Amino acid sequence: MPKMKTRKSAAKRFEITKKGKAKRAKSTFNHKLEKKAPDRKRGNSKTTGVSNADVKNVKEMIGA
């Protein structure tokens, strides 16, 4: 049986924690930041968890 290939696009976007949960970055933090409120920018700069329904798919894509 050949090895599973990692989907590089997913590997760049997601990270698996030690407890097996998946982390992702929040969206809308790349451009047009001057008209966004500081609270909104601060919140969007942090990471958040992937929904429980999608964790299985993320792990399969990363190969974890």
LINURZI-V495858 format. One record per backbone hydrogen bond with DSSP energy under -0.5 kcal/mol. NH is the residue of the N-H (numbers start at 1). CO is the residue of the C=O. E is the energy in kcal/mol with one decimal. If there is no record, write none. Layout:
# LINURZI-V495858
NH&CO&E + NH&CO&E
This chain:
# LINURZI-V495858
7&61&-2.6 + 8&6&-1.0 + 10&7&-0.6 + 11&7&-2.2 + 12&8&-1.7 + 13&9&-0.7 + 13&10&-0.5 + 14&10&-2.4 + 15&23&-1.6 + 17&21&-3.2 + 20&17&-1.5 + 23&15&-3.1 + 24&48&-2.7 + 25&13&-0.6 + 26&46&-1.0 + 36&33&-1.1 + 41&37&-2.4 + 42&38&-2.6 + 43&39&-2.1 + 44&40&-2.1 + 45&41&-1.1 + 46&43&-0.8 + 48&24&-2.7 + 50&22&-2.2 + 54&51&-1.5 + 55&51&-0.8 + 56&52&-0.5 + 58&54&-2.2 + 59&55&-2.5 + 60&56&-1.9 + 61&57&-2.0 + 62&58&-2.3 + 63&59&-2.3 + 64&59&-1.7
